[in-house]
Amino acid sequence: LQNDHKALMKQVEEALHQLHAREKEKQAKDEAEALAEAMSQAQNLSQAFAKVNEVTPGSPASLSGLQVDDEIVEFGSVNVNNFQNLQNIATVVQHSEGRPLSVTVLRSGRKVHVGLTPKRWAGKGLLG
């Protein structure tokens, strides 16, 4: 009876070791996948989806510090992952009139953050 108990305990112990080993492998795999996804998203968030072609002097865009040739990486909630067309930016601007927006651009290869507050000015729309 004691030998049967020892054999059974050995089987239980081996099964527990296998179970923990599989769980460790699964956790390592999940961590590797999460890291790869985070790196991919970080790369995507550094990619520009639009370029500033013109900034009217005195406009909210000009006052915020945006410059011609700035490449837009983030405009409020819009980024390379969800940008479809310029209407996305127009919608964010319309919903943010009078409230500051965070805008991230690439300028000369460096990320630059500017605060932009959309507002009506001289009949030219919200940004200019």
Secondary structure, 3 states (H helix, E strand, C coil): CHHHHHHHHHHHHHHHHHHHHHHHHHHHHHHHHHHHHHHHHHHHHCCCCEECCCCCCCCHHHHHCCCCCCEEEEECCEECCCCCCHHHHHHHHHHCCCCCEEEEEEECCEEEEEEECCCCCCCCCCCC
